[in-house]
Amino acid sequence: MEYLYFGFACLIFVLAVIGRGIYLDRKKAAEFEKSLRRDYGKLPKREISPERFLRMDRYFRKHPEKDQIDDITWNDLGMDEIFRGMNHTYSAIGEEYFYYTLRSPGHTMEQLEGLESLIGFFSKQEDLRVSVQKDMAKLGYMGKYSLYDYLDHLDYLGERSNRNAYLRNALFFLFLVLMPFSFSLGLIGMLVILIVNNLIYFREKGEIEPYIISFVYILRLVECAEKLEKVEKQEDVQKNKAVQRVFLEISEAQKALSPLKKGSFWVLAGNGSLGGDPAGMLMDYIKMAFHIDLISFNRMLSFVRSHAAEVDRLCSALGYLETSIAIGAYRKSLQDREGYAVPFLLEDPKAQLVLEAGYHPMLTEPVLNSISASKGVLITGSNASGKSTFLKTVAINSIFAQTIHTCTAKQYQAPCFRIFSSMALRDDLQGGESYYIVEIKALQRILTAAKEEGRPVLCFVDEVLRGTNTVERIAASTQILRSLATKNTLCFAATHDIELTELLEEEFSNYHFTEEIAEGDISFPYQLLKGRATTRNAIRLLEIIGYDRDIIETAEKLAEKFVREGVWT
């Protein structure tokens, strides 16, 4: 009787543990859903590990397209940090696709209109948005590596045939059948097969182990697509053709990949590792004896290799779906700041641009600036007055307009550009190149693009040829900027060389930033003004910081004499 009571108590305990687990899972799911509704438009508080961020560009690298943002421009504009500040995705493929979207401004008007339709749809349909986000969150991440890291290395496994495994298993059962007739022969044969299978198993298991995680994620992609079927059947989805097209793409890719689930149980389940779990241990022994998981893995490997296009198709469709929701969330976050604008992209290929009340997306209290440009723009002004930030503001808004169809401005109007910059360059120590060599190579790629046919070029240059002496810098900068003053190119350049404003007066419009000095202190209004700069503040800054008076006075005299006579003495 005591055993019965003990057994009943153990059963109650097990049921209580299971029940508590179910309760906590449901509570966590309910809290997550509540946060999706409550915090829509707020950046999720989560960190992206350096290892994962290092591989954020894998989808982008696998999908090279015309007019994508190159590494120089991406790094010049600090786009990694901007991406971190607007990443409202909950899955690895959504995150990678969003990154790819920001670097791919070559979309057609039709593609941007389709994206706009999705953004608007999920911004208004809260229940459907939350449903999709929950499914994408269950899809989740796969550690520090990208799925494309694994897919790229499948060929390293070589051709894996199940023929030898089938042969050894057949011999095992043949010896089993022989046992009634020749017990010793049958037993010895079975033991030999088991020993050989065990030796082979651990070697091959070690080879395939890193790739199992990729199959797990592909199966999760398929399961996510299956769950999204309930969203696809909603009446509101059926009414929106752009949304319906995305779900149709997901459904077709999911159906093509569904056979992958066959036999996946033996590859993914078990893993008792001979440690304590009787069911897991038994499963491990069966695997080692008959290589059932290796056989299933080889089938899955062959399937994935032959259906790589469908895997990529499903990744693209799911990534695109989540990206449209993430853009809507980012727009919501901008409403609580200075607002946003849907860009007006011109069909006219003439290089022109209108930005009204634009601001840098990373600034918490930005100063709004506007500009209308139909020819090159040359910006002069004091140190730290806002020249570089303004260049980045225009550049980022141009990228945003052609990628996420959203601008941090009141208005943006321009054609679709090819976008380049030469701003935050550094010496290439590994390549053995000086700053000047790095700089002229960066400028050369812009000059080359300006001569090519295609969309007009929009380029941003900060301190042209700062890596060389004054005389040659001004002479060469004049000709380089003049070469970028064509009907197919719109160039924004910042410089401290006031001489350029005179030399390029016909080709460039002059704007400047200035400073305000009062009571021994300096401040910057960060407001763009028309015309060339008329003040200098480098020597004054030395005084404010506390340099010796002798240094300040002598420097001022030298500068005044040079301005007056044009000669250094």
Buried (B, 14 or more C-beta within 10 A) or exposed (E): EEEEEEEEEEEEEEEEEEEEEEEEEEEEEEEBBEEBEEBBBEBEEEEBEEEBBEBBBBBBEBBEEEBBBBEBBBBBBBBBEBBBEBBBBBBBBBBBBBBBBBBBBBBEEEEBEBBBBBBBBBBEBEEBBBBBBBBBBBBBBBEEBBBBBBBEEBEEBEEBEBEEBEEBBEBBEEBBEBBEEEEEEBBEBBEBBBEEBEEBBEEBBEBBEEBBBBBBBBBBBBBBBBBBEEBBEBEEBEEBEBBEBBBEBBBBBBEBBEEBBEBBEBBBEBEBEEEEBEEBBEBBBBBBBBBBBBBBBBBBBBBBBEBEEBBBBBBBBBBBBBBBBBBBBBBBBBEEBBBBBBBEBBEEBEBBBBBBBBBBBBBEEBBBBEBEBEBBBBBBBBBBBBBBBBBBBBBBBBBBBBBBBBBBBBBBBBBBBBBBBBBEBEBEEEEEBEBBBBBBBBBEBBBEBBEEEEBBBBBBBBBBBBBBEEEEBBEBBBEBBBBBBBEBBBBBBBBBBBBBBEBBEEBBBBBBBBBEBEEEEBEBEBEBBEEBBEBBBEBBBBBEEEEEEEEBEEBBEEBEEEEEEEEEE
